[in-house]
């Protein structure tokens, strides 16, 4: 894969990806092209899988899934959401709780990927890292490190998970 090489090519790429503060990402990528671009792309896709800011349709979908399949995995979410709504919580508040919890989980998993190995005897050589893969599906280049450091910077709202003002 040919990476964008120039500041202009990177500016076009990051703007097409709707990156917040693209000039910061451009300077990081110019300094260390492959891992920085891969870091941004991984986190962008991760955020796309989380509850979007202000999105509430997932609440009714979870409730409907619980009603139609009460013994399926995650059905408890729908039942709990139904009780919370009945107690008077707004869909917007519920969605903010869900979004914050998901973002915290993304941070924790990103930290785990970079984190220390197990300290238990016999397991100390087990480590986690994120790598790009080449066409042969084998690791390519250096590990993509510091994911947790960029989780908040890649919040699609640009608020870094701070409340709306």
Steps between C-alpha positions, in 0.01 A plus 500: 500500500640838404461747782439866431844661503450874491332741736245578228419131441460448874281809532269366228489158669429627852237745377329221303498295822352800686787502749488752782813721501643339184814716519602326824459158342688616190802602707495165686471304178778695328728421796411128512278410200377143531424454872339843542265466205411145606436623856261766376319260264458235771356748749275660238347161424471419870308824565268421210392187688404694814176682575512828310446827681125556542408166343208336685351247259716225650290522818175396333686240293640343818157500664340340195773235482442415868125468443537283191791287628499520881757224551757623247832655602465869592121475544556624854603837352159543341318407818715737708449783249125446515508531881720810490267669250199406715676666796510825305849519350527669162625317195767769462637439851496125447683543173765722662555237771538229234732713288723587797522137611590389149768768468647393835505141377676609178763681710546195726535258210740737323706515818490121531637464147802713600507388859737292704527128472361270761705498816403149614782245486508325167285764329737796507588458130142548380461844344232670290567733208314629198672458163409581145501194280658473157335327204620164635314564828822521701597794724648792310724762655507615858211445743242776507554634847348764718141437392361603837679834467291583193156370600369835623669690215301294251157555659289589192332788686831674562406539868725217620199349683433821692132590553321724256496861615 
